[in-house]
C-alpha cells in the first residue's frame, strides 16, 4: 500500500506532518509513503527518512482561510491536488491531509469523483467511547437531503463492518431529537422513512446525542452541520471534564499524591478521549480512500491516522461502490 | 412569587416532583408553590407540606409518548394545561414542568401565546462549564428560519444579562462549522448576516462546538435540532468521561485510596457537570416564564430548577417583550 501525504496541510505543517509520516514509515515497513510538498521545504526534513518514504514535488498548500474551490482552480499544483492526482493515476492507494478540510473534499470530488449513486460525500469519524461509534457526516455536506442520509447510512454500515470489525451487520441509528419515528424536522423524518425501508441496513431507529457511545448503535448518521457541531462539542466537553478532574486532584496535596499514584490509569483515560488517537476521519462517497486529519494534528496524530489507513486496507472504496450500485438510488439529481 | 408546578410531568412524577417542590418551599419561605395534579394522587403526598405549598386539581399528565397537540386538544384538563392557565390568569407567576417537552411548549403557545415579533420560541439552557454558557434553542423549534435565530440571539442576550449576570452586554455567538462568516448552510449564513447587522447584540461571530464554555461567548445561538443534539451529546460525554475516570481510579488499590483521598473534590466535579444542577431550561419567546425540567429529574433537580426560577425573578418576560417590540421584525409570517 502506498499513501500520498499532503505534507503542507495543517496548522503544524510541515514539521509535524513529516515527523508523523516518518514514524509511521518506520512502524509499517511494508507500506510506502509519498510526501507531497514544495521540495525546498520538505527536502531538508527528509535527511534521515527511511527508504519507504518518497517526495513528490508540488506547489504550496491551500491555506485554512482560503475558499477551497477558488484556491484549487487558481493553483492546480496545490499540494492536496497533486496528492489527489497521484491517487487517481494509481500511483497512490490512499490520500491523507490535515489541511483545509473543504479543500481536501473539493480536491477529492474534482480529481477522483463520486461513487456512482452517491450525490454527496460524508466524513466519518470514530468516537472513542467505550463502545466505539462511527459518526457521519461530520462536515463534508452541511446541507443534506434525505437521500444523502440514506447513502451515509449505507456507506457507514459497510465501512464500520470492516473498520470497527463489528459482529454481524453494524447497527445504524439516525441522530434525532427523540426516539419516536415522527420526531425531528422534515429531513430527519424523511430520512427515517428511507433508512427504515432499506433492507441493507440494520436500522435501530432514532438515537439521541446522549446515546453516542452507549452501544445502542455502531453507526450514527446525521447531516454534516449537526455532525460537526456534535463532534466538536464531544471533543470540547471531554477536554473540559478531564481538566476539571485534574484541577480537582491537583488542588490539594492529598489529591496530588493520589493523582500521582493513579497517573498511568488517568493518562490512559486522557489518551482514550484524545482526538489525536482517533486515527483520522474517512471521506466516504468519493472514488478513492481519502483520510482527513485534525487541523492541529501533531506527529502522533499523523502517525495514528496513517496506521489507521493501512488498517482499513485497500479495496474499501470498491466495496462501497459495489454496495451502492446494487441498489436503486436517486442519481446525481441537480448535481 | 408564585410558581405553578406540573406535579404529574416527568419520568419520576409525582414522587420526585412533589419532594423537590417541598424542599424548594422550605428553602424559599418567601415564595409560593402550587402543585398541579390529580388530587387523589398528589393529596396523600402533601401531608407534611409547608404552608407555602398548595394543590390545584387537574386531570392526568400528557405522557412522554403522546403527540402533544392531539393530547392537549383531547384533554383540556391535562396538568400542564391547567398550570399554563394559572399563569395566564395571573394566579401564578411562573410554570415548571419536567413532563413531555413538546406538550409544555404547545401548552405555553396555546394558553400564553407568543411575545410579539417572535414567530417561534426557544428553550435556553445553561451549560455548566467553568465559563457558564447559555445555549438556545435546545429543542423547541427544530425547523428554524434565519429570523428565528436573530430573535433567539436577542432573547438569549436579554436573558443572559439577568440570569448569568454578565458584566456588560452578553457576547453572543452563532454555532457554525467554522469561524469565517461564509461557513455553514444557508440558514447559518443568513442568520450570521442578520445578527451581525443588529445593533442590540454584542455579536462575536461564529463559534464551534469546541468553543462552548471556553469563554468566547456567553450566549450561543442555534436551531433547535442542532442545539438538542449538542446538549445531549455534552451530557453524555461528560457522564462517560467521569465514568472512565472513576473506573481508572477504582481499577487498582492505589487508585482506590487515591480516589478516597480526593473524593470531595471529585464529587464537586461530578456535581458541576450534573444536569440536575443546571436548574432547568427556560422557554423564551412566550408570554410568561416557563421552565422545563429534565424528563428524568429527581427531587434535587426539581428543587434546583425552582430555585433558579426565583433567581431569574419576575418581570423577565416583560423585559424580553419590550426589547423585541422596539425593533423591526418579520411578524408572524405564515404562522
Interface residues (C-beta under 8 A of the other chain):
Chain A: X65 X67 X129 X130 X139 X142 X143 X175 X177 X180 X182 X184 X185 X186 X188 X208 X209 X210 X211 X212 X213 X214 X222 X224 X225 X226 X228 X229 X230 X231 X232 X233 X234 X235 X236 X237 X238 X239 X240 X241 X242 X244 X245 X248 X249 X251 X252 X254 X255 X257 X258 X259 X261 X262 X265 X266 X268 X269 X272 X273
Chain B: X65 X67 X129 X130 X139 X142 X143 X175 X177 X180 X182 X184 X185 X186 X188 X208 X209 X210 X211 X212 X213 X214 X222 X224 X225 X226 X228 X229 X230 X231 X232 X233 X234 X235 X236 X237 X238 X239 X240 X241 X242 X243 X244 X245 X248 X249 X251 X252 X254 X255 X257 X258 X259 X261 X262 X265 X266 X268 X269 X272 X273
